[in-house]
Amino acid sequence: MSLSVNIKKTYPDFVLDISFFTDAKRIGILGASGCGKSLTLRSVAGLIRPDAGRICFEDTVWFDKEKKVNTKTADRNVGFLFQNYALFPNMTVEENIVAALCGAGKNSIKRSAAEIMQQYDLIDIKDHRPEQLSGGQQQKTALARMMARDPKLLLLDEPFSAMDAFLREGMRLELIKLLDNYDKTVIMVSHDRDELYQICDHLLLMDKGSILTYGRTDDVFLHPQTTAAARLTGCKNISRIRRTGDHRICALDWGDIELVTADTVVDDITHAGIRAHDLTPGGSGPNVIRCGNASVSRLPFEWYITLENGLWWKQSRELYDTDNGNVVPAYVSIAPDKIVLLKE
């Protein structure tokens, strides 16, 4: 199954202008709030009409401005999970699911609804209305209602944003289990890189209404290409650089330290990135960095260490280890292949 999107939508203070093609099964869209992620999803679903462009799923054109094609949302057979789940407030869990099964005979609907509620473990709360449900139960009901119609494309708009951290972890695993049995296309929007990394095999990064990069999730994290993409994937250490050789740079924002890189430093490289977990204690290898007067703070399972030159380093710690006296060595090092070369 393939999806082709090439659209533009102009708002008073924002322009959505994106173009991508994918035949992946699980696609994540990652970006900060307000970058156009949800607008993209709603455009694909037919809830927003773009000003220009074309949207095609498989061999069917859903939207074409020039040819005046704009297929109704109901006819696109898309399952859309909203952030607030959009359950019918005056209906029970069972009635919400039955509403999604319109078109079948009455007995068939009741039988199908029972099977779906059994599958999603909703039987015990089938007579409850949305206000009586927890956040996790609301999401499971919304997912069950969405899947009842066997959509050929699933669109998930920040499905965990309304949950606390503990519930979110459990629902992520349940969603992964559900998607393992769904052999069709899924697009999930989030500003949480961890949940997209966990769920999606392809990743699209967005910023200010445009696409920064797209590819396999691991490849996007390993080679973000630009400073904006690196920040979205969680790279905290980014410095301007001066090229001093084919594989050598001077990091201007880290005390002008000289570093050796595995990748060739081409002319359009302007910055370098180092992920906080990739620094290692000790003074071995070609890239040795003095820690100096470093500052240390702690989280439950990590030390946060800021070196004298501003580099930020994460080290694992035991929960009951509160002594930071030996945490900071005299030097740390970074392998050349862990230095990420970036464009502005």
FENRACOR-V919000 format. One record per pair of residues at least 4 apart in sequence whose ideal C-beta (glycine too) atoms are under 8 Angstrom apart, sorted by the first residue. I is the first residue (numbers start at 0). J is the second residue. Records with the same first field share a line. If there is no record, write none. Layout:
I->J ; J
//
This chain:
0->22 ; 24 ; 56 ; 57 ; 151 ; 152 ; 183 ; 184
1->20 ; 21 ; 22 ; 55 ; 56 ; 57
2->20 ; 21 ; 22 ; 43 ; 54 ; 55 ; 56 ; 152 ; 184 ; 186
3->19 ; 20 ; 53 ; 54 ; 55 ; 56
4->17 ; 18 ; 19 ; 20 ; 39 ; 42 ; 43 ; 52 ; 54
5->17 ; 18 ; 19 ; 52 ; 53 ; 54
6->15 ; 16 ; 17 ; 18 ; 42 ; 49 ; 51 ; 52 ; 53 ; 54 ; 62
7->14 ; 15 ; 16 ; 49 ; 50 ; 51 ; 52
8->14 ; 15 ; 16 ; 38 ; 42 ; 47 ; 49 ; 50
9->14 ; 15 ; 50
10->14 ; 15
13->33 ; 35 ; 207 ; 208
14->208
15->35 ; 38 ; 39 ; 42 ; 49 ; 208
16->208 ; 209
17->35 ; 39 ; 205 ; 208 ; 209 ; 210
18->52 ; 210
19->203 ; 210 ; 213
21->26 ; 201 ; 203 ; 213
23->184 ; 200 ; 201
24->182 ; 183 ; 184 ; 185 ; 200
25->178 ; 185 ; 187 ; 198 ; 199 ; 200 ; 201
26->184 ; 185 ; 186 ; 187 ; 199 ; 201 ; 202 ; 203
27->186 ; 187 ; 188 ; 189 ; 195 ; 196 ; 198 ; 199 ; 201 ; 202 ; 203 ; 216
28->36 ; 39 ; 40 ; 186 ; 187 ; 188 ; 189 ; 195 ; 202 ; 203 ; 205
29->36 ; 189 ; 190 ; 192 ; 195 ; 202 ; 203 ; 204 ; 205 ; 231 ; 232
30->34 ; 35 ; 36 ; 190 ; 204 ; 205 ; 206 ; 231
31->190 ; 206 ; 231
32->190
34->205 ; 206 ; 207 ; 208
35->39 ; 205 ; 207 ; 208 ; 209
36->40 ; 188 ; 189 ; 190 ; 205
37->41 ; 156 ; 157 ; 188
38->42 ; 47
39->43 ; 188 ; 205
40->44 ; 79 ; 154 ; 156 ; 186 ; 188
41->46 ; 47
42->46 ; 47 ; 48 ; 49 ; 54 ; 62
43->54 ; 56 ; 61 ; 77 ; 152 ; 154 ; 186
44->72 ; 75 ; 77 ; 79 ; 154
45->61 ; 62 ; 69 ; 70 ; 71 ; 72 ; 75 ; 77
46->72 ; 79
48->62 ; 69
49->54 ; 62 ; 64
50->64
51->64
52->62 ; 64
53->60 ; 62 ; 63 ; 64 ; 65
54->60 ; 61 ; 62 ; 63
55->59 ; 60 ; 61
56->61 ; 75 ; 151 ; 152
57->151
59->70
60->66 ; 68 ; 70
61->68 ; 69 ; 70 ; 75
62->68 ; 69 ; 70
63->67 ; 68
70->74 ; 75
71->75
72->77
75->152
76->148 ; 150 ; 151 ; 152
77->150 ; 151 ; 152 ; 153 ; 154
78->145 ; 146 ; 148 ; 150 ; 152 ; 153 ; 154
79->145 ; 154 ; 156
80->84 ; 138 ; 141 ; 142 ; 145 ; 153 ; 154 ; 155 ; 156 ; 158
81->85 ; 141 ; 156
82->156 ; 157 ; 158 ; 160 ; 161
83->161
84->129 ; 137 ; 138 ; 140 ; 141 ; 161
85->141
86->90 ; 95 ; 129 ; 137 ; 140 ; 141 ; 144
87->94 ; 95 ; 98 ; 129
88->128 ; 129 ; 130
89->128
90->94 ; 95 ; 98 ; 128
91->95 ; 125 ; 126 ; 127 ; 128
92->96 ; 116 ; 121 ; 124 ; 125 ; 126 ; 127 ; 128 ; 132 ; 136 ; 140
93->97 ; 112 ; 116 ; 125 ; 126
94->98
95->99 ; 129 ; 140 ; 144
96->100 ; 112 ; 115 ; 116 ; 121 ; 140 ; 143 ; 144 ; 147
97->108 ; 109 ; 112
98->144
99->144 ; 145 ; 147 ; 148
100->107 ; 108 ; 111 ; 112 ; 147 ; 148
101->108
103->107 ; 108 ; 111
104->108
105->109
106->110
107->111
108->112
109->113
110->114
111->115 ; 147
112->116 ; 147
113->117 ; 122
114->118
115->119 ; 121 ; 143 ; 146 ; 147
116->121 ; 122 ; 125 ; 143
117->121 ; 122
118->143
119->139 ; 140 ; 142 ; 143
120->139
121->125 ; 136 ; 139 ; 140 ; 143
124->131 ; 132 ; 136
127->131 ; 132 ; 136
128->132
129->137 ; 140
132->136 ; 137 ; 140
133->137 ; 166
134->138 ; 161 ; 162 ; 163 ; 166
135->139 ; 162 ; 166 ; 169 ; 170
136->140
137->141
138->142 ; 158 ; 162 ; 170
139->143 ; 173
140->144
141->145
142->146 ; 174 ; 177
143->147
145->150 ; 153
146->150 ; 177 ; 181
150->183
151->183 ; 184
152->183 ; 184 ; 185 ; 186
153->181 ; 183 ; 184 ; 185 ; 186
154->186 ; 188
155->185 ; 186 ; 187 ; 188
156->188
157->188 ; 189 ; 190
158->170 ; 174 ; 187
159->167 ; 170 ; 171 ; 189 ; 191 ; 194
160->189
162->166 ; 167 ; 170
163->167
164->168
165->169
166->170
167->171 ; 194
168->172
169->173
170->174
171->175 ; 194 ; 197 ; 198
172->176
173->177
174->178 ; 198
175->179 ; 197 ; 198
176->180
177->181
178->185 ; 198
181->185
185->199
187->195 ; 198 ; 199
189->194 ; 195
191->195
192->196 ; 231 ; 232 ; 233
193->197
194->198
195->199 ; 202 ; 216
196->202 ; 216 ; 220
199->216
200->215 ; 216
201->213 ; 214 ; 215 ; 216
202->213 ; 214 ; 215 ; 216 ; 219 ; 220
203->210 ; 212 ; 213
204->210 ; 211 ; 212 ; 213 ; 219 ; 223 ; 227 ; 228 ; 231 ; 232
205->209 ; 210 ; 211
206->211 ; 227 ; 228 ; 231
211->224 ; 225 ; 227 ; 228 ; 231
212->219 ; 223 ; 224 ; 225 ; 228
213->219
214->218 ; 219
215->219
216->220
217->221
218->222
219->223 ; 228 ; 232
220->232
222->339
223->228 ; 229 ; 231 ; 232 ; 234 ; 272 ; 339 ; 341
224->228 ; 341 ; 342
225->229 ; 341 ; 342 ; 343
226->230 ; 237 ; 269 ; 270 ; 272 ; 341 ; 342 ; 343
227->231
228->232
229->234 ; 237 ; 272 ; 339 ; 341
230->234 ; 237
233->274
234->272 ; 273 ; 274 ; 339
235->274 ; 275 ; 311
236->253 ; 272 ; 273 ; 274 ; 275 ; 310 ; 311
237->252 ; 270 ; 271 ; 272 ; 341
238->250 ; 251 ; 252 ; 253 ; 270 ; 271 ; 272
239->250 ; 251 ; 252 ; 269 ; 270
240->248 ; 249 ; 250 ; 251 ; 264 ; 268 ; 269 ; 270 ; 271
241->248 ; 249 ; 251
242->247 ; 248 ; 264 ; 266 ; 268
243->247 ; 248 ; 249 ; 257
244->264
245->263 ; 264
246->259 ; 260 ; 261 ; 262 ; 263 ; 264 ; 335
247->257 ; 258 ; 259 ; 260 ; 264
248->257 ; 258 ; 260 ; 264 ; 268 ; 271 ; 338
249->255 ; 256 ; 257 ; 258
250->254 ; 255 ; 256 ; 257 ; 258 ; 271
251->255
252->309
253->288 ; 308 ; 309 ; 310
254->307 ; 308 ; 309
256->288 ; 308
258->271 ; 286 ; 333 ; 335 ; 338
259->285 ; 286 ; 335
260->264 ; 271 ; 335 ; 338 ; 340
261->334 ; 335 ; 336 ; 338
262->336 ; 338 ; 340
264->268 ; 340
267->342
268->340 ; 341 ; 342
269->341 ; 342 ; 343
270->340 ; 341 ; 342 ; 343
271->338 ; 339 ; 340 ; 341
272->338 ; 339 ; 340 ; 341
273->277 ; 278 ; 310 ; 333 ; 337 ; 338 ; 339
274->337 ; 339
275->311 ; 312 ; 313
276->313
277->333 ; 334 ; 337
278->288 ; 310 ; 312 ; 331 ; 332 ; 333
279->331 ; 332 ; 333 ; 334
280->314 ; 328 ; 330 ; 331
281->328 ; 330 ; 331 ; 332
282->287 ; 329 ; 330 ; 332
283->287 ; 332
284->332 ; 333 ; 334 ; 335
285->335
286->332 ; 333 ; 334 ; 335 ; 338
287->330 ; 331 ; 332
288->306 ; 308 ; 310 ; 330 ; 331 ; 332 ; 333
289->306 ; 307 ; 308 ; 329 ; 330
290->304 ; 306 ; 307 ; 327 ; 328 ; 329 ; 330 ; 331
291->306 ; 307 ; 308
292->307
293->304 ; 305 ; 306 ; 307 ; 327
294->304 ; 305
295->302 ; 303 ; 304 ; 323 ; 326 ; 327
296->302 ; 303
297->301 ; 302 ; 303 ; 316 ; 321 ; 323
298->302 ; 303
299->318
300->315 ; 316 ; 317 ; 318
301->313 ; 314 ; 315 ; 316
302->313 ; 314 ; 315 ; 316 ; 323 ; 326
303->311 ; 312 ; 313
304->311 ; 312 ; 313 ; 314 ; 326 ; 327
305->309 ; 310 ; 311 ; 312
306->310 ; 311 ; 312 ; 331
312->331
314->326
316->320 ; 326
323->327
333->337 ; 338
334->338
//
